[in-house]
Amino acid sequence: MRVIDLPERMLQGAVHALLGAPEKKWLCTNGAQIQIIAAGMINVHDGPDYSDMAILCDGNIYVGAGEFHKKSSAWIAHNHQHDIKYEPVLLHVVLQNDSALDFAKWTLVLPSAELGSAMRKLKRDKGLGKISLPVEELQHFALLRLLRLTAHAQHTMQRLGPVKSVNALLAEWVERLSKKNHRPRTIEIAKQMLTNIADSTVGRLALQLPNIDAADIHLIAEQVESERIATEGSSLRRELFVNVVLPLCCARASDSQRIALLQWYWGAKAVHPYGLIRRAYPHLPQDYIWQQQGCLEYMRHHGQRTSTCGEVIKSYGIDRTVQFLRNA
């Protein structure tokens, strides 16, 4: 049976899973390129299929709802244009675009083959008993973690200036490593990195960001990944970049630079798995840095307790999160 012949309700979860890959860039029917950095929560009641989606486009993050139909003409057939519950819809996801509509900001036509693969993966994971944190939980917490680190970097920079803030933030990071009972050799290398940071590629990225073209950020990030600061390995260098340099860059970035930094954050492959996460959530994928960062932030605030995205938004306020990432 073809994917499009299956009931929409059966396809809803697979569509959500497919949209929940924030490293993917989607081309919409109006020519806009978007990244869905949080696929939101599935709604099983009346109203849009997905709530609290976060979508990155042209350097801005938009928060709203998403609706899925097999055919775009179903929007009219279901009278959504007259239903106030559908006013927050930003993204209309379809398999066939058989009617040109402009009720949503974007219309995205999903490839049937990719949706079929997502359905098979969901079925396989359920069969293996893979129960873990929902992807929307991880995405929201990954965004909140970057917000928290960026806010701290911005405050430090306002107090000390860009040059001194690099050393101050790195010194704080070394201190945190020391408190985690890392091996003395690791702490010694981290201190060497503190001494050498200003003359390194990663240091130049943080200090010279205003003069760097947004199109070159990905290339420089690759250089950062490959060039040693002292005698560290790739894992320790990645930790420095994610915890110190990336937040500082986000705090200093222009809109075009910020979108490049966010694209790196949502698309960067993990260098190594975290034993802490593996022990707490053995089936949680650690393929991408955002998955690891989201889980670490979840554990930081809630430990093993199960919570919902609604609780997170209630605690932090998604508007505050989005507004900061727009204007930092």
C-alpha positions as a printed Julia matrix, in Angstrom:
328×3 Matrix{Float64}:
   0.0    0.0    0.0
   1.23   3.47  -0.84
   2.02   5.86   1.99
  -0.55   8.37   0.75
  -3.29   5.72   0.98
  -2.81   5.31   4.73
  -5.04   7.25   7.18
  -3.7   10.66   8.21
  -3.92   9.76  11.89
  -1.63   6.77  11.26
   0.86   9.01   9.47
   0.85  11.8   12.08
   3.52  10.24  14.32
   5.84   9.4   11.42
   5.55  12.95  10.06
   6.41  14.29  13.51
   9.45  11.99  13.72
  10.63  13.06  10.26
  10.24  16.74  11.1
  12.11  16.16  14.36
  15.52  16.09  12.67
  16.68  19.7   13.15
  19.83  19.23  11.08
  17.69  18.89   7.94
  16.97  21.89   5.76
  13.6   21.87   4.01
  12.65  23.82   0.88
   9.06  25.1    1.0
   6.77  25.76  -1.93
   7.36  29.54  -1.72
  11.12  29.05  -2.05
  11.9   29.61   1.63
  14.42  27.3    3.3
  13.56  26.33   6.86
  14.98  24.22   9.67
  12.54  22.77  12.17
  14.59  23.0   15.33
  11.73  21.72  17.5
   8.87  19.69  16.04
   6.57  20.52  18.98
   4.06  18.27  20.7
   1.61  15.96  18.91
  -1.98  17.05  19.5
  -4.52  14.21  19.57
  -7.46  16.57  20.19
  -9.15  19.23  18.06
  -6.86  21.79  16.5
  -3.51  21.69  14.69
  -1.59  18.4   14.69
   1.59  19.86  16.24
   1.83  22.65  18.82
   4.81  24.78  19.92
   6.93  24.14  16.84
  10.11  26.24  16.56
  11.19  27.0   12.99
  14.39  28.72  11.9
  14.19  30.83   8.73
  16.35  33.74   7.55
  18.0   34.16  10.95
  14.74  34.3   12.9
  13.04  31.66  15.03
   9.27  31.42  14.68
   7.09  29.57  17.18
   3.66  28.29  16.22
   1.64  25.27  15.19
   1.88  22.79  12.34
  -0.82  20.92  10.46
  -0.47  17.75   8.36
  -2.68  16.7    5.46
  -2.08  14.15   2.76
  -3.26  16.75   0.22
  -3.11  20.51   0.62
  -6.72  20.83  -0.56
  -7.82  19.15   2.69
  -7.28  22.5    4.44
 -10.36  23.82   2.61
 -12.23  20.52   2.79
 -11.88  20.53   6.59
 -12.87  24.23   6.82
  -9.68  25.14   8.7
  -9.75  28.61   7.11
 -12.84  29.42   9.22
 -11.6   27.82  12.47
  -9.89  30.12  14.97
  -7.94  27.17  16.43
  -5.89  27.03  13.22
  -4.79  30.67  13.22
  -1.42  29.82  14.91
  -0.47  27.43  12.08
   2.89  28.39  10.56
   3.65  25.2    8.67
   1.32  23.16   6.45
   2.88  19.74   5.8
   1.52  17.74   2.87
   2.34  14.79   0.66
   0.7   16.29  -2.42
   0.37  20.02  -3.1
  -2.8   19.87  -5.19
  -4.09  23.33  -4.22
  -2.13  26.56  -3.9
  -3.02  28.05  -0.51
  -1.53  30.82   1.6
  -3.22  30.28   4.96
   0.04  29.08   6.53
   3.36  30.91   6.34
   4.98  27.87   4.71
   3.83  24.76   2.87
   6.21  21.8    2.93
   5.78  18.83   0.6
   7.28  15.73   2.22
   8.81  13.02   0.0
   6.73   9.86   0.4
   9.85   7.69   0.43
  11.32   9.56   3.42
   8.02   9.34   5.28
   7.86   5.61   4.61
  11.37   5.19   6.04
  10.36   7.17   9.13
   7.35   4.88   9.64
   9.49   1.76   9.39
  12.0    3.17  11.88
   9.25   4.02  14.38
   7.85   0.5   14.1
  11.32  -1.03  14.5
  12.14   1.08  17.56
   8.86   0.18  19.26
   9.53  -3.48  18.56
  12.92  -3.17  20.26
  11.34  -1.47  23.27
  13.29   1.73  22.75
  11.59   4.09  25.19
  13.51   7.28  25.79
  13.04  11.02  26.09
  10.71  12.28  23.35
  12.53  14.13  20.6
  10.56  17.31  21.29
  11.8   17.22  24.9
  15.4   17.03  23.75
  14.98  19.79  21.18
  13.46  22.22  23.64
  16.1   21.48  26.26
  18.9   21.77  23.67
  17.55  25.21  22.75
  17.26  26.18  26.41
  20.81  25.05  27.12
  22.19  27.2   24.31
  20.08  30.1   25.6
  21.42  29.72  29.12
  25.06  29.55  28.04
  24.62  32.43  25.59
  22.97  34.63  28.23
  25.88  33.97  30.59
  28.41  34.73  27.83
  26.61  37.96  26.97
  26.61  39.08  30.61
  30.32  38.26  30.94
  31.15  40.12  27.73
  29.22  43.21  28.85
  31.18  43.17  32.1
  34.67  42.36  30.79
  34.66  42.97  27.05
  35.2   40.36  24.29
  38.92  39.67  24.88
  38.85  39.16  28.63
  35.52  37.3   28.46
  37.1   34.51  26.39
  39.66  33.84  29.12
  37.1   34.24  31.91
  34.62  31.81  30.36
  37.36  29.31  29.6
  38.67  29.56  33.17
  35.14  28.82  34.45
  34.98  25.8   32.15
  38.33  24.49  33.45
  37.06  24.93  37.01
  33.91  22.93  36.21
  36.07  20.15  34.78
  38.1   20.09  38.0
  34.94  19.72  40.09
  33.79  16.76  38.0
  36.78  14.69  39.2
  38.4   14.51  35.79
  41.86  13.0   35.58
  44.72  15.37  36.51
  46.09  15.04  32.99
  42.83  16.32  31.5
  42.86  19.35  33.8
  46.49  20.03  32.93
  45.66  19.99  29.19
  42.63  22.23  29.75
  44.89  24.76  31.51
  47.26  24.63  28.53
  44.29  25.41  26.29
  43.55  28.44  28.47
  47.11  29.68  27.93
  47.03  29.15  24.15
  43.43  30.15  23.35
  44.11  33.67  22.03
  46.45  32.47  19.26
  44.31  29.5   18.19
  41.72  29.18  15.42
  38.93  28.8   17.94
  40.09  31.89  19.81
  40.22  33.94  16.62
  36.68  32.86  15.79
  35.42  34.18  19.13
  37.44  37.41  19.03
  37.12  38.29  15.35
  33.53  37.19  14.76
  32.25  40.67  13.71
  34.72  40.62  10.8
  33.91  37.08   9.64
  31.49  36.52   6.78
  28.57  34.3    7.75
  29.27  32.07   4.74
  32.73  31.26   6.17
  31.58  30.22   9.64
  31.06  26.56   8.73
  34.54  26.38   7.15
  36.13  27.96  10.22
  34.18  25.57  12.46
  35.73  22.67  10.52
  39.19  24.17  11.1
  38.4   24.52  14.8
  37.53  20.83  14.89
  40.81  19.81  13.25
  43.42  22.16  14.78
  44.78  21.61  18.27
  44.97  24.41  20.8
  47.43  22.54  23.02
  47.8   18.74  23.28
  44.07  17.99  23.63
  42.07  15.47  21.65
  39.01  16.19  19.52
  36.57  15.43  22.36
  37.98  18.02  24.76
  38.23  20.58  21.95
  34.57  20.01  21.07
  33.59  20.5   24.73
  35.41  23.84  24.74
  33.72  24.94  21.54
  30.19  24.01  22.64
  30.43  25.32  26.21
  32.52  28.47  25.71
  33.07  29.62  22.13
  29.68  28.88  20.56
  27.7   30.75  23.28
  30.07  33.71  23.09
  29.74  33.79  19.3
  25.93  33.64  19.56
  26.03  36.61  21.93
  28.08  38.67  19.43
  26.58  37.45  16.14
  24.62  39.36  13.54
  21.43  37.78  12.2
  23.23  36.14   9.26
  26.04  34.89  11.49
  23.58  33.58  14.06
  21.74  31.45  11.51
  25.07  29.87  10.49
  25.91  29.16  14.14
  22.48  27.68  14.83
  22.74  25.54  11.7
  26.05  24.2   13.0
  24.5   23.48  16.41
  21.6   21.51  14.94
  23.67  19.68  12.33
  27.0   18.86  14.03
  27.71  15.17  14.59
  28.69  14.1   18.09
  32.39  13.38  18.58
  31.86  10.73  21.25
  29.01   9.27  23.36
  28.6   10.45  26.95
  28.74   7.66  29.51
  26.45   9.62  31.83
  23.72   9.74  29.19
  24.27   6.12  28.17
  23.76   4.97  31.74
  20.66   7.11  32.32
  19.07   6.63  28.87
  20.71   3.62  27.18
  18.5    3.84  24.08
  18.84   7.58  23.55
  20.63   8.35  20.26
  23.83  10.36  20.63
  24.43  10.93  16.95
  24.25  14.74  17.15
  25.56  17.32  19.56
  22.04  18.74  20.13
  20.83  15.35  21.38
  23.6   15.26  23.96
  23.18  18.89  24.97
  19.43  18.52  25.29
  19.75  15.47  27.51
  22.39  17.11  29.71
  20.15  20.13  30.23
  17.15  17.9   30.96
  19.14  16.03  33.59
  20.49  19.28  35.0
  16.99  20.54  35.76
  14.99  17.38  36.32
  17.3   14.43  36.79
  15.4   11.26  35.97
  11.96  12.83  36.54
   9.68  12.78  33.52
   8.43  16.2   32.5
   6.64  17.69  29.54
   7.52  20.43  27.1
   4.6   22.36  28.53
   6.34  22.4   31.9
   9.54  23.64  30.31
   7.77  26.42  28.45
   5.86  27.34  31.61
   9.11  27.57  33.57
  11.21  29.47  31.04
   8.77  30.98  28.59
   9.28  30.05  24.96
   8.75  33.7   23.96
  11.69  34.74  26.15
  13.8   31.99  24.59
  12.93  32.95  21.04
  13.25  36.69  21.63
  16.7   36.29  23.11
  17.98  34.17  20.23
  16.61  36.75  17.81
  18.18  39.76  19.5
  21.25  38.49  21.39
